[in-house]
């Protein structure tokens, strides 16, 4: 009977996400990684290959978790646009000093900004993830348009890019530690932009 590993891979990845989200790729030393994951260097290398391998998996895990959270949020609404507007308000509400979680400042965007001139492979991964999210948003908006929620003339790909920029902007503004009311007003204002694309019956 094979001996069970002393650690759980998903737990290790969750801990890695927390560390990398807080300190970034370059700001996380191997010693800090060992401490955060509670793993010996040999176990880390055997499991993830190296620091790059661990970060790549952690970033992918973060993106998948974010995708699941957004899908679960949208599933509560019959209207795609209502769901997207509520999601913006939800992000605004979570981007407060009291809510220090990885959902605040997007780890994907942080990676893109940090790695653009220092680690091309990681920057390309982050950009690829953002492109996939944009594609998913385009599909959602096409669905909304086909259901009569959006005007037939709406360019769903262009609107998806705007919506993604809103999400990125909200999370970046969260780094300014503005008051919860200020963030909520910003979320409301961003959500209201989508009303301009609706078909009002």
C-alpha positions in Angstrom: 0.0 0.0 0.0 1.4 3.4 -1.1 2.2 5.8 1.7 -0.1 8.8 1.6 1.6 12.2 1.0 1.9 14.3 4.1 0.4 17.2 2.3 -2.6 17.8 0.0 -1.8 19.4 -3.4 -4.8 21.6 -3.4 -4.1 22.9 0.1 -0.5 23.6 -1.0 -1.7 25.5 -4.0 -4.2 27.5 -1.9 -1.3 28.5 0.4 0.9 29.4 -2.6 -1.9 31.6 -4.0 -2.1 33.5 -0.7 1.7 34.0 -0.6 2.1 35.0 -4.3 -1.0 37.2 -4.2 0.5 39.1 -1.2 4.1 39.3 -2.2 4.2 38.6 -6.0 6.6 36.3 -7.8 9.8 38.1 -7.2 8.9 39.1 -3.6 8.4 35.4 -2.6 11.6 33.7 -1.6 12.0 29.9 -1.5 12.3 30.1 2.3 9.0 31.9 2.5 7.4 29.4 0.1 8.7 26.5 2.2 7.2 28.1 5.3 3.9 29.0 3.7 3.4 25.5 2.2 4.9 23.7 5.2 6.9 21.6 2.8 10.6 20.7 2.5 12.5 22.0 -0.6 12.8 18.5 -2.0 9.0 17.9 -1.7 8.3 21.2 -3.5 10.6 20.4 -6.3 9.3 16.9 -6.6 5.7 18.1 -6.8 5.9 21.3 -8.8 9.3 21.2 -10.5 10.5 24.6 -9.3 9.3 28.0 -8.3 8.1 28.8 -11.8 6.1 25.5 -11.9 4.5 26.3 -8.5 3.6 29.9 -9.5 2.2 28.7 -12.9 -0.1 26.2 -11.1 -1.0 28.7 -8.4 -2.0 31.3 -11.0 -4.1 28.8 -12.9 -5.8 27.7 -9.7 -6.5 31.3 -8.8 -8.1 31.9 -12.2 -10.2 28.7 -12.0 -11.5 29.7 -8.6 -12.3 33.2 -9.8 -14.2 31.6 -12.7 -16.2 29.4 -10.4 -17.1 32.3 -8.1 -18.3 34.4 -11.0 -20.3 31.6 -12.5 -21.9 30.8 -9.1 -22.8 34.5 -8.7 -24.4 34.8 -12.2 -26.3 31.6 -11.7 -28.5 33.4 -9.1 -29.9 35.7 -11.8 -32.3 35.0 -14.7 -30.9 38.1 -16.5 -27.2 38.0 -17.6 -27.0 41.8 -17.4 -28.6 41.9 -13.9 -26.0 39.3 -12.9 -23.1 41.2 -14.3 -24.2 44.4 -12.7 -24.6 42.6 -9.3 -21.1 41.1 -9.8 -19.5 44.5 -10.2 -21.2 45.6 -7.0 -20.1 42.4 -5.3 -16.5 43.1 -6.2 -16.8 46.7 -5.0 -18.1 45.5 -1.7 -15.2 43.0 -1.3 -12.5 45.6 -2.1 -12.4 47.2 1.3 -9.6 47.3 4.0 -11.7 44.9 6.1 -11.7 42.3 3.3 -8.1 41.3 2.8 -8.6 38.4 0.5 -7.1 37.3 -2.8 -10.3 38.4 -4.5 -9.3 42.0 -3.8 -6.4 42.9 -6.1 -6.4 40.5 -8.9 -3.4 38.2 -8.8 -3.6 37.8 -12.6 -3.3 41.6 -13.2 -0.6 41.9 -10.6 1.3 39.1 -12.4 0.9 40.8 -15.7 2.2 44.1 -14.4 5.1 42.6 -12.4 6.3 40.1 -15.0 5.9 42.1 -18.2 9.5 43.2 -18.2 11.0 40.5 -15.9 9.5 37.2 -16.7 8.0 36.8 -20.1 6.6 33.3 -19.6 4.5 34.3 -16.6 3.3 37.5 -18.3 2.2 35.5 -21.3 0.3 33.1 -19.0 -1.5 36.0 -17.3 -2.3 37.6 -20.6 -3.6 34.3 -21.9 -5.9 33.9 -18.8 -7.2 37.4 -19.3 -7.9 36.7 -23.0 -9.8 33.5 -22.0 -11.9 35.5 -19.4 -12.7 38.1 -22.1 -13.8 35.4 -24.5 -16.1 33.9 -21.8 -17.6 37.4 -21.1 -18.2 37.8 -24.9 -20.1 34.5 -24.9 -22.2 35.6 -22.0 -23.0 39.0 -23.6 -23.8 37.3 -26.9 -26.2 35.1 -25.0 -27.8 38.2 -23.4 -28.1 39.9 -26.8 -29.8 36.8 -28.3 -32.3 36.8 -25.4 -33.2 40.4 -26.1 -31.5 41.9 -23.1 -29.1 43.9 -25.2 -29.6 46.0 -28.3 -29.0 44.0 -31.6 -26.3 46.6 -32.5 -24.2 46.0 -29.4 -20.7 44.8 -30.2 -20.4 42.0 -27.5 -16.6 41.6 -27.9 -16.1 45.3 -27.3 -18.5 45.4 -24.4 -16.8 42.4 -22.8 -13.4 44.2 -23.0 -15.0 47.2 -21.3 -16.5 45.0 -18.6 -13.2 43.3 -18.0 -11.6 46.8 -17.7 -14.2 47.7 -15.1 -13.4 44.6 -13.0 -9.6 45.3 -13.2 -10.2 48.9 -12.4 -12.4 48.1 -9.4 -9.8 45.7 -7.9 -7.0 48.2 -8.5 -9.0 50.9 -6.8 -9.4 48.5 -3.9 -5.6 48.9 -3.3 -6.2 52.6 -2.5 -8.1 51.6 0.7 -11.0 53.9 0.0 -14.0 53.8 2.3 -16.6 51.0 1.7 -19.2 53.7 0.8 -16.9 55.2 -1.8 -16.2 51.7 -3.3 -19.9 50.9 -3.4 -20.7 54.1 -5.2 -18.0 53.3 -7.7 -19.5 49.8 -8.2 -23.0 51.3 -8.7 -21.6 53.9 -11.2 -19.9 51.1 -13.2 -22.9 48.9 -13.1 -25.1 51.8 -14.4 -22.9 51.9 -17.6 -24.4 48.6 -18.7 -27.9 50.1 -18.6 -26.9 52.1 -21.6 -26.6 48.9 -23.6 -29.9 47.4 -22.5 -33.1 47.1 -24.5 -35.7 48.7 -22.2 -39.1 47.1 -22.6 
